[in-house]
C-alpha cells in the first residue's frame, strides 16, 4: 500500500489535490487492514479516473465527475443517454422470433407480430418502479408501514379502498413519440403502492401490489405512455377492501345484523318519524335514512358531499357511518346505500 501516490504535488489541479487530501484522511482513520486496503483501492481508482479525464479532451476533472453523477440514475438503469431510432434493424430477437429487444436498451421490447407503426407494438419494461409504503395482510388482518423499493410488477388499481380487479401491466410507447425517430427513454416513474397479502381461491397465500386511482404519479404514467387497463376476475371476486383490513372484522359478525330504530324524538336539526312501521331519519336535506322490517336504506347520494353530522346515524341505528359502510361491504342483505 503506497500512500506516497496521495502526497501533494505542485502540478495538481484543485480537484486532484482535494481527492488526495481526503484519501489520506479516509485511509489512515481505519485500523482494520482489509478496510484500509478497500479505501486505498477506491481512492486510487478515483484519482486515476480524474487524472485520465484531465489528460484527455475533458480538461476539468470536477465537471467530469459531476456530469457522471448527474447521469447516475440513467447509468444504474442502463437507459440510453441519447435518443434512439426505431427501425427493424435496431432490434434483435430474444424469444421465439416474436419478442425483440432494442440493441441499445434491453428494456425496450418490440412484439414483432405487430408492425412498428401499431400503437401497441413496443412496450417499455422500465417505465415505472414501485415504492412500497404499506402492507395490508388480509390473512392476519393487519396493516403496517413497510418502506422499500421494487421493480416493475403488475399494479392493481383501488377505488375507495376496493380492489376491483383492474390492473396495468404492459406499458407501451406511443407511436407519436418515435414516429420521427429520436426516441428519448425516460427514467422510471416511482409509483407509491401498498403490498396486499391474501388467500386465493385455492387457499394459497398470494401477493399483489395496489395503487389508489387518484395517485398523481399513476396519472403521469398514463399521460406519458399507453397503459391498457385489464381486469382480473379472480381478484375482483375476492372483494378486497383496504379500508377494512383490520382485526375488528374478525370480532363482529356483520352478516346477520338486523336494524331497529333507537330513537323516535328530535335532536337539533334531526328527527325520526314513523309511519306504517317505516322509520325515517330527517335532516335539513330531507330523509337521509330509513328502516323498515329490519332493513336499513341510507340515502348516501344526498349526504356524500354535504357537511352533516354523521354521528346521527349512530343516534338512529347504533352504528357510525363508517361501520354502516363496513356492514354493506360484508354483503349484509339488510342494508342498502342509494
Order of alpha helices (4+ residues) and beta strands (2+ residues): alpha-alpha-alpha-alpha-beta-beta-beta-beta-beta-beta-beta-beta-beta-beta-alpha-beta-alpha-beta-alpha-beta-beta-beta-beta-beta-alpha-alpha-alpha-beta
